[in-house]
């Protein structure tokens, strides 16, 4: 199946941005402006494996810092290199 076709509904996937949030036991992290692909028909979103790895590192960093609430913007976080 083509990469730009939604496997769920057959709609077209386009580049977009989303908000990614994680609620873990000690806090919440919200990351805005995360690059993704979104289906124009059903609205389903996909995050690439590379972006997902970055998000996981950001979340791990927030957990280590024992953040209760953190709101970040993805391009800013990626530039800072939270690893």
Secondary structure as the mmCIF struct_conf table of DSSP 4:
data_model
#
loop_
_struct_conf.conf_type_id
_struct_conf.id
_struct_conf.beg_label_comp_id
_struct_conf.beg_label_asym_id
_struct_conf.beg_label_seq_id
_struct_conf.end_label_comp_id
_struct_conf.end_label_asym_id
_struct_conf.end_label_seq_id
TURN_TY1_P TURN_TY1_P1 UNK A 3 UNK A 4
STRN STRN1 UNK A 5 UNK A 5
TURN_TY1_P TURN_TY1_P2 UNK A 7 UNK A 9
HELX_LH_PP_P HELX_LH_PP_P1 UNK A 11 UNK A 11
STRN STRN2 UNK A 12 UNK A 12
STRN STRN3 UNK A 13 UNK A 24
TURN_TY1_P TURN_TY1_P3 UNK A 25 UNK A 26
STRN STRN4 UNK A 27 UNK A 39
TURN_TY1_P TURN_TY1_P4 UNK A 40 UNK A 42
STRN STRN5 UNK A 45 UNK A 46
HELX_RH_AL_P HELX_RH_AL_P1 UNK A 49 UNK A 64
TURN_TY1_P TURN_TY1_P5 UNK A 65 UNK A 66
BEND BEND1 UNK A 68 UNK A 68
STRN STRN6 UNK A 69 UNK A 73
HELX_RH_AL_P HELX_RH_AL_P2 UNK A 74 UNK A 80
#
